[in-house]
Amino acid sequence: MSDTTHRRYGSALALVAVAALAAPALAHGPEAGGFDAESGGGVAPAFDVIHARISTEGRVAVFHMGVSGAAGTSRPSAGGALAGAEVFSYVWPTTIDPAAVGFAPAAGILAFAVTAHPDFDDTPLFDENGDGRLDNDGDLWHSHWVVLVPDEGCGPGALKVEDIPAGTTPPLPLTWPGLPLLIDSPGWSPVIGGDTVEVRVPFDDIGVVEAASFDGVTAGLRVNESVHAPLLCVVDVFDVASGDLSLPGRVSH
């Protein structure tokens, strides 16, 4: 990640912390609950965010992101090992408390993510490619809840998926994939076509979604070369819908 990106993301992190504690920002953009983003700036079209939205239909939250190119067409090259493995992602950072999906309250920034990574599989309950095996389809786009926190071990101002220290037993969702991270693999399948990524996610209490604010981010993550904490770092922010990670989106319902 460049120094400029680090500075931008470090500043954005402070804004996220404020947004998580303050009243959600006012919505803007042509669609209720969604907002447009500036296109270009050297971002690859598959990750160049032009619109982000979360809406609700009954007890289902619909996570939607539009890009300027063909969504989902760019995935990391296989490196052959977990150590140093790359992850590409479409991410909705939110102000939803992590406890809403099974983590500890106030554990960090709860984000919904659609990811692909050919070097490992972190959805052990699901056979996305339908070949009868549960451990060989991480290269297909799939969904996660993750809890993000700052960690200077990932670089100045950078974020990581929160590690689970050895010997600790924090609250975890039932579909936690067994990695020493605050990550969930709930199996909600993304629908990717044309210039959009969309996932439908049911909630027991849809009110926690309707009260939230959010942003849209595309990013690259990387597994630590030593496979130790920090295990999974955000190493490159491709694009941020709001431009400053101020979480301006309001959920429409």
Order of alpha helices (4+ residues) and beta strands (2+ residues): alpha-beta-beta-beta-beta-beta-beta-beta-beta-beta-beta-alpha-beta-beta-beta-beta
